[in-house]
């Protein structure tokens, strides 16, 4: 079993996800959005499964600083925008095979670990 974690190191939830899998000795591949921005293709998987609303964290300082509160944009616009502004994503984005989670979802991660 191996998981891919997308996020930024300064995100508390991303660090918790990394710690969760490390404690269970589950190999991870971490993609730090501050080093390598998310591609629209990577984000598209999550958008197709959860929708744009689930990926956008409207409580972040960056979201407020950008004045996105009254934004009514298309999913395509959000998809390309999220690739350039990863700090407004709800983190971490975690992928195991074809399974995906958004945010801190230890219940699902435990079920993945129990399978292996």
C-alpha positions in Angstrom: 0.0 0.0 0.0 1.2 3.5 -0.8 -0.5 6.8 -0.7 0.1 10.2 -2.4 -0.4 13.2 -0.2 -0.9 16.7 -1.8 -0.5 19.7 0.4 1.9 22.2 2.0 4.1 21.5 4.9 2.8 24.5 6.9 -0.7 23.0 6.9 -1.5 21.4 10.2 -3.8 18.8 8.6 -1.2 17.9 5.9 1.4 17.3 8.7 -1.2 15.2 10.5 -1.8 13.1 7.4 1.9 12.6 6.9 2.3 11.6 10.6 -0.8 9.2 10.4 0.7 7.2 7.6 4.3 7.3 8.9 3.1 5.9 12.3 1.6 3.0 10.4 4.7 2.6 8.3 2.7 3.2 5.1 4.8 4.6 2.3 3.8 8.0 1.1 4.7 10.3 -1.8 4.3 13.9 -0.7 3.7 16.6 -3.2 4.3 20.0 -1.7 2.3 22.6 -3.6 4.8 25.3 -2.7 7.5 23.4 -4.5 5.5 21.9 -7.4 2.1 23.5 -8.1 -0.9 21.3 -8.7 -1.7 20.5 -12.2 -5.3 20.9 -13.4 -5.2 17.2 -14.3 -4.3 16.2 -10.7 -7.0 18.4 -9.3 -9.6 17.3 -11.8 -9.8 13.8 -10.2 -10.7 15.4 -6.9 -13.2 17.8 -8.5 -14.9 15.0 -10.4 -15.3 13.1 -7.2 -16.2 15.8 -4.7 -16.9 19.0 -6.6 -15.1 22.3 -6.5 -16.9 23.4 -3.4 -15.4 20.6 -1.4 -11.9 21.6 -2.5 -12.1 25.3 -1.8 -11.4 26.3 1.8 -13.2 29.6 2.2 -11.9 29.9 5.8 -8.3 30.5 4.8 -6.6 33.9 5.1 -5.5 33.6 1.4 -9.1 33.2 0.3 -10.2 36.3 2.1 -7.1 38.3 0.9 -8.0 37.4 -2.7 -11.6 38.7 -2.2 -13.1 35.5 -3.4 -16.1 35.5 -1.0 -18.6 36.8 -3.6 -17.1 34.9 -6.5 -19.5 33.0 -8.8 -17.3 31.3 -11.2 -17.5 28.2 -13.3 -15.9 24.9 -12.2 -13.4 25.2 -15.1 -12.3 28.6 -13.8 -11.9 27.3 -10.3 -9.9 24.3 -11.5 -7.3 26.5 -13.3 -7.3 29.0 -10.4 -6.8 26.4 -7.8 -3.7 25.2 -9.7 -2.2 28.6 -9.3 -3.4 29.4 -5.7 -2.9 26.1 -3.7 -3.3 27.9 -0.4 -7.0 28.1 -0.8 -7.3 24.3 -1.2 -8.7 22.2 1.7 -5.7 20.1 2.6 -4.5 17.5 2.4 -5.6 15.8 -0.8 -4.9 12.1 -0.4 -5.0 9.4 -3.1 -4.7 5.7 -2.7 -5.1 3.9 -6.0 -8.4 5.2 -7.2 -9.7 6.3 -3.8 -9.5 9.9 -2.8 -10.0 12.1 0.3 -10.1 15.8 0.9 -9.1 17.2 4.3 -8.3 15.3 7.4 -10.2 12.0 7.0 -8.7 9.5 9.5 -11.7 7.3 9.4 -11.3 6.5 5.7 -7.5 6.2 6.1 -7.9 3.7 8.8 -10.1 1.6 6.6 -7.4 1.8 3.9 -4.8 0.6 6.4 -6.9 -2.2 7.7 -7.3 -3.6 4.2 -3.6 -4.2 3.9 
